């Protein structure tokens, strides 16, 4: 047996030693491996819009490439795009937002990561939702901070409550992360809940990252409210949004953050030294999305809502499963705890036994045990077929005694 001690070049930094991949990508890889063996898999695991990028956006991107718009841009993004985002967001929220508060990134993730790097030091605590998007914990750990999961109340459709967050505040707390509409539960925080969280942030002098990437996928009559609208929160809120979900532009990699200008300057510096800048032609496509595609976004949302209704109805028809109708995003989070099995084992069995790829609730934190996450952005026919397979599988399973 080789007893050679580990050399310095084989040591990894503490920040990445315990870093885990997103469960969605792990499951996708397993599903694709089965497909390579000839299996027919229905994909309900990855948060991928079920539409092509609207043609006006695609054509603007293609034409920009033809025009040679393939060069470096300012690290914080094209001035025209930053100004348009500032104006449109300000008009929508009834606020004065300036272009120097806007930073453009290759996807929304850098606008989650880089402000966290700019604000969190070793030992700082960051409260984030559990279940919640797994990159929140990752970005806190990479920054040197201490992740503090805040267990969402399953009896209240996984909403954030003042008391739950308040109990986790310590002298080391520096930031709260919220996500509305939420991945994986589809929960939308109402104005009263946001005001309660804002009061905590103001009282304890905390930053808030408000991940609003699914904002445009809030289903009527529910309304989306932004943390940025609450008085005194503009100076301590980082609003994160983008084009991936609302405009079916996941592969284009285009997101943005709105934050106080001083922080935006620091995030711009981190952008310089990490990704450099966002692709120029992608940003021009984003301008087309902002100017031309509101009707297409609404139409996609309405179709997602009909798919939501379909999958919620089918899930609740399965004896033992309970599934709330989400108010936003394109995920359902059914309770499957009646089987008495781990979420991971159920997800694995659905993939291998009946060819339906879903995610275990634990891919989003310990509080997700007993749940599955299904993405219903797929087509109606595929959803029906997936639910036929899922229903047949559950009917064959023994119940816990």
C-alpha positions in Angstrom: 0.0 0.0 0.0 1.3 3.4 -0.9 2.2 5.3 2.3 3.5 8.4 0.5 2.2 11.5 2.3 -0.1 13.8 0.4 1.9 16.5 -1.3 1.1 20.2 -1.2 -0.1 20.3 -4.8 -2.7 17.7 -4.0 -4.3 19.6 -1.2 -7.4 21.5 -2.0 -8.5 24.7 -0.3 -11.0 24.4 2.5 -13.6 26.4 0.6 -14.0 23.6 -2.0 -13.2 20.5 0.0 -16.8 19.8 1.0 -18.4 21.5 -2.1 -21.1 19.3 -3.6 -22.6 19.4 -7.1 -26.2 20.4 -7.6 -28.4 17.4 -7.3 -30.1 18.4 -10.6 -26.9 18.0 -12.6 -26.1 14.7 -10.9 -29.5 13.3 -11.7 -29.3 14.6 -15.2 -26.0 12.8 -15.8 -27.5 9.5 -14.4 -30.5 9.9 -16.7 -28.4 10.6 -19.7 -26.3 7.5 -19.0 -29.5 5.4 -19.1 -30.5 7.1 -22.3 -27.1 6.2 -23.8 -28.1 2.6 -23.1 -31.4 2.9 -25.0 -33.7 3.8 -22.1 -36.5 6.4 -22.8 -36.3 8.9 -19.9 -38.8 11.7 -19.1 -36.9 14.6 -17.6 -38.6 16.3 -14.7 -35.4 17.0 -12.8 -33.7 20.0 -14.5 -35.2 23.5 -14.2 -35.2 24.0 -17.9 -38.0 26.1 -19.6 -40.1 24.0 -22.0 -39.9 26.5 -24.8 -37.3 27.7 -27.3 -36.0 31.2 -26.9 -38.5 33.6 -28.5 -37.5 34.3 -32.1 -37.1 38.0 -31.7 -34.5 37.5 -29.0 -32.7 34.8 -30.9 -32.6 36.9 -34.1 -31.2 39.9 -32.2 -28.4 37.8 -30.8 -27.6 36.3 -34.2 -27.6 39.7 -35.9 -25.4 41.1 -33.2 -22.8 38.3 -34.0 -23.1 39.1 -37.7 -22.4 42.8 -36.8 -19.3 41.9 -35.0 -20.6 42.5 -31.5 -18.4 39.8 -30.1 -15.8 41.9 -28.2 -15.1 42.8 -24.6 -17.6 45.0 -22.8 -17.4 46.9 -19.6 -17.2 44.4 -16.7 -20.5 45.6 -15.2 -22.3 45.3 -18.6 -23.3 47.4 -21.6 -24.4 50.9 -20.5 -27.7 50.6 -22.6 -28.7 47.4 -20.9 -27.9 48.6 -17.4 -29.9 51.8 -18.0 -32.9 49.9 -19.5 -32.9 47.5 -16.5 -32.7 50.4 -14.1 -35.5 52.3 -15.8 -37.9 49.4 -16.2 -37.3 48.1 -12.7 -37.7 51.5 -11.2 -41.0 52.1 -13.1 -42.3 48.7 -12.1 -41.5 49.1 -8.4 -42.1 52.9 -8.2 -38.5 53.6 -7.2 -35.6 55.7 -8.5 -32.9 53.2 -9.7 -29.8 54.3 -11.5 -27.6 52.4 -14.0 -24.7 52.5 -11.6 -26.7 50.2 -9.3 -26.9 47.5 -12.0 -24.4 44.8 -12.7 -24.8 42.4 -15.6 -23.4 38.8 -15.3 -23.2 35.6 -17.3 -26.3 34.2 -15.6 -27.8 35.1 -12.3 -25.5 32.9 -10.2 -22.5 35.3 -10.4 -24.8 38.0 -8.9 -25.5 35.7 -6.0 -21.9 34.6 -5.5 -20.0 37.9 -6.0 -22.0 40.1 -3.6 -21.6 37.3 -1.0 -17.8 37.3 -1.6 -17.8 41.1 -1.3 -19.7 41.2 2.0 -19.0 38.0 3.9 -15.9 37.4 5.9 -14.7 34.3 7.8 -17.1 33.6 10.7 -19.9 35.7 9.4 -23.2 33.9 9.5 -25.7 33.9 6.6 -29.3 32.7 7.0 -30.8 30.9 4.0 -34.0 28.9 3.3 -34.1 25.1 3.8 -35.3 23.6 1.6 -33.7 26.1 -0.9 -31.5 26.4 -3.9 -28.3 24.5 -3.1 -26.0 27.3 -4.5 -26.9 29.4 -1.5 -25.0 27.2 0.9 -22.2 26.8 -1.5 -21.6 30.5 -2.0 -21.7 31.1 1.8 -19.1 28.4 2.4 -16.8 29.5 -0.5 -16.9 33.1 0.9 -15.7 31.8 4.3 -19.0 32.4 6.0 -21.1 30.0 8.1 -24.3 28.8 6.5 -27.3 28.9 8.8 -30.2 27.0 7.3 -33.7 28.3 8.2 -36.2 25.5 8.1 -39.3 26.5 6.3 -42.6 25.4 7.8 -44.2 22.6 5.7 -47.5 23.3 7.4 -47.5 26.8 6.0 -46.5 25.8 2.4 -42.8 26.4 3.2 -43.2 30.1 3.9 -40.5 32.2 5.7 -41.8 33.4 9.1 -40.5 36.2 11.2 -40.2 34.0 14.3 -38.2 31.3 12.4 -35.6 33.8 11.1 -35.5 35.8 14.3 -34.5 32.6 16.3 -31.4 32.2 14.2 -30.1 35.7 14.6 -26.8 35.9 16.5 -24.2 38.7 16.9 -22.4 37.1 13.9 -25.3 37.2 11.5 -24.5 39.4 8.5 -27.0 38.5 5.8 -30.3 36.8 5.0 -31.1 35.1 1.7 -34.6 34.9 0.4 -36.1 33.4 -2.8 -39.6 34.3 -4.0 -41.0 32.6 -6.0 -39.0 29.8 -4.4 -37.1 26.9 -5.9 -38.0 24.1 -5.0 -41.4 24.8 -3.4 -42.9 27.4 -5.7 -43.8 29.5 -2.6 -44.3 33.2 -3.1 -43.8 35.5 -0.1 -46.5 38.0 0.5 -46.0 41.6 1.4 -46.6 41.0 5.2 -43.9 38.3 5.2 -41.4 40.5 3.4 -42.1 43.4 5.8 -41.4 41.1 8.7 -38.1 39.9 7.3 -37.2 43.6 6.4 -37.8 44.6 10.0 -35.3 42.0 11.2 -32.7 43.2 8.6 -33.2 46.8 9.7 -33.1 46.0 13.4 -30.0 43.9 13.2 -28.3 45.9 10.4 -28.2 43.0 7.9 -27.9 42.6 4.2 -30.6 40.8 2.2 -30.1 38.9 -1.0 -33.5 38.7 -2.7 -33.4 36.1 -5.4 -36.3 37.0 -7.8 -35.3 34.9 -10.8 -38.8 33.4 -11.0 -40.6 36.8 -10.6 -42.3 36.6 -14.0 -43.6 33.1 -13.2 -46.0 34.2 -10.5 -49.5 32.9 -11.1 -52.5 35.1 -10.9 -54.2 36.1 -8.7 -51.1 35.9 -6.5 -48.9 39.0 -6.9 -45.1 39.2 -6.7 -43.7 41.7 -4.3 -40.0 42.7 -4.2 -38.0 43.3 -1.0 -36.6 46.4 -2.8 -39.9 48.1 -2.5 -40.0 48.2 1.3 -38.8 51.5 2.8 -35.2 51.5 4.1 -34.4 48.3 2.2 -32.8 49.8 -0.9 -29.6 50.5 1.0 -29.3 46.9 2.2 -30.9 44.7 -0.6 -29.3 42.9 -3.5 -32.0 42.0 -6.0 -31.0 39.2 -8.3 -32.9 38.5 -11.5 -32.2 37.4 -15.1 -33.5 36.0 -18.3 -33.1 32.3 -18.1 -36.5 31.3 -16.7 -38.7 34.1 -17.9 -37.4 34.3 -21.5 -36.3 30.6 -22.0 -32.6 31.8 -22.2 -30.9 29.4 -19.9 -28.0 28.7 -22.3 -27.5 32.4 -23.2 -26.2 33.0 -19.6 -27.6 36.5 -18.8 -28.5 37.8 -15.4 -28.3 41.0 -13.4 -28.1 42.3 -9.9 -29.5 45.6 -8.5 -27.7 46.9 -5.4 -26.4 50.0 -3.8 -23.9 51.7 -6.1 -20.9 51.3 -3.7 -21.4 47.5 -3.6 -22.1 47.4 -7.3 -18.6 49.0 -7.8 -17.0 46.2 -5.7 -19.0 43.5 -7.5 -17.8 45.0 -10.8 -14.2 44.6 -9.7 -14.9 40.9 -8.8 -16.4 40.5 -12.2 -13.3 41.9 -13.8 -11.1 39.4 -12.0 -13.4 36.4 -12.4 -15.4 36.3 -15.7 -14.1 39.5 -17.2 -17.5 40.4 -18.8 -20.7 39.0 -20.2 -20.9 38.1 -23.9 -21.7 41.3 -25.9 -24.2 39.6 -28.3 -26.0 38.0 -25.4 -26.5 41.4 -23.8 -28.0 42.7 -27.0 -30.4 39.7 -27.0 -31.3 40.8 -23.5 -32.2 44.2 -24.7 -34.6 42.7 -27.3 -36.1 40.6 -24.5 -36.8 43.7 -22.4 -38.2 45.7 -25.3 -40.2 43.2 -27.3 -41.2 40.1 -25.5 -43.6 40.8 -22.6 -46.5 39.1 -24.4 -44.4 35.9 -25.0 -43.4 35.8 -21.3 -47.0 36.1 -20.2 -48.0 33.4 -22.7 -45.3 31.0 -21.3 -46.4 31.7 -17.8 -50.0 30.9 -18.6 -49.0 27.6 -20.2 -46.9 26.7 -17.1 -49.9 27.4 -15.0 -52.0 24.9 -16.9 -49.2 22.4 -16.6 -49.0 23.1 -12.9 -52.7 22.4 -12.6 -52.3 19.1 -14.5 -49.5 17.7 -12.4 -50.9 18.8 -9.1 -54.2 17.1 -9.9 -52.5 13.9 -11.0 -50.2 13.8 -8.0 -53.1 14.3 -5.5 -55.0 11.4 -7.1 -52.2 9.0 -6.0 -53.2 7.5 -2.7 -50.9 8.8 0.0 -49.3 11.8 -1.8 -50.1 15.3 -0.9 -49.1 18.2 -3.2 -49.8 21.9 -2.7 -50.4 24.0 -5.8 -47.4 26.3 -6.0 -47.9 30.0 -6.6 -44.9 30.5 -8.8 -41.9 29.1 -10.6 -42.4 25.7 -12.4 -41.8 23.1 -9.7 -44.1 21.0 -7.4 -42.9 19.6 -4.1 -45.1 16.7 -3.2 -45.0 15.0 0.2 -44.2 11.3 -0.3 -43.3 10.5 3.3 -46.1 8.0 3.6 -43.8 5.3 2.1 -41.4 5.6 5.0 -38.4 5.7 2.6 -35.8 8.3 2.0 -36.5 10.8 -0.8 -33.2 9.8 -2.5 -34.2 6.1 -2.7 -37.6 7.0 -4.1 -36.1 9.4 -6.7 -33.5 6.7 -7.7 -36.2 4.1 -8.0 -38.4 6.3 -10.2 -35.5 6.9 -12.5 -34.3 3.3 -12.8 -37.6 1.5 -12.5 -39.9 3.6 -14.7 -37.6 6.1 -16.4 -38.8 9.3 -14.8 -36.1 11.7 -13.6 -37.1 13.7 -10.5 -35.1 15.1 -7.6 -35.1 14.1 -4.0 -36.2 16.9 -1.6 -32.9 16.5 0.2 -31.1 17.9 -2.9 -32.4 21.2 -1.4 -31.5 20.7 2.2 -32.3 18.4 5.2 -35.8 19.9 5.5 -36.6 18.4 2.1 -36.6 14.8 3.4 -39.9 13.2 2.6 -40.5 15.3 -0.5 -39.7 15.1 -4.2 -39.2 18.0 -6.6 -40.7 17.7 -10.1 -40.2 20.3 -12.8 -43.4 20.7 -14.9 -41.9 22.8 -17.6 -42.1 19.7 -19.9 -44.8 19.3 -22.5 -48.3 18.2 -21.6 -48.0 14.8 -23.3 -44.8 14.1 -21.5 -46.3 15.1 -18.2 -49.2 12.8 -18.7 -46.9 9.9 -19.6 -44.6 10.7 -16.6 -47.6 10.7 -14.2 -48.9 7.4 -15.6 -45.5 5.9 -14.8 -45.2 7.5 -11.4 -48.8 6.5 -10.4 -48.2 2.9 -11.4 -44.9 2.8 -9.5 -46.5 4.2 -6.3 -49.4 1.8 -6.5 -47.0 -1.1 -6.3 -45.1 0.1 -3.3 -45.7 -1.2 0.3 -46.7 1.4 2.8 -44.9 1.9 6.1 -46.6 0.2 9.0 
